Amino acid sequence: MPFSTDEQGQGLVEYALILLLVAVVVIVILALLGPAIGDMFTHLLESLGGGAYKENLGNNLSARTASK
């Protein structure tokens, strides 16, 4: 039985595989750099707001747990 020369779905499968590869790479990069990026924004907010960010964060967390 010879192979079919019908290759209609090949392009779609290739694009899906490329999209899957890109998604995996982005997830890995975010998993590795996520904490560092979060720390960077925390330090930036602390330097701009004079430490009010942590106080508000603590108040919001206590209010959330108290309301449950």
Stockholm file with secondary structure:
# STOCKHOLM 1.0

chainA/1-68         MPFSTDEQGQGLVEYALILLLVAVVVIVILALLGPAIGDMFTHLLESLGGGAYKENLGNNLSARTASK
#=GR chainA/1-68 SS CCCCCCCTTHHHHHHHHHHHHHHHHHHHHHHHHHHHHHHHHHHHHHHHHTTHHHHHHHHHHHHHHHHC
#=GC SS_cons        CCCCCCCTTHHHHHHHHHHHHHHHHHHHHHHHHHHHHHHHHHHHHHHHHTTHHHHHHHHHHHHHHHHC
//
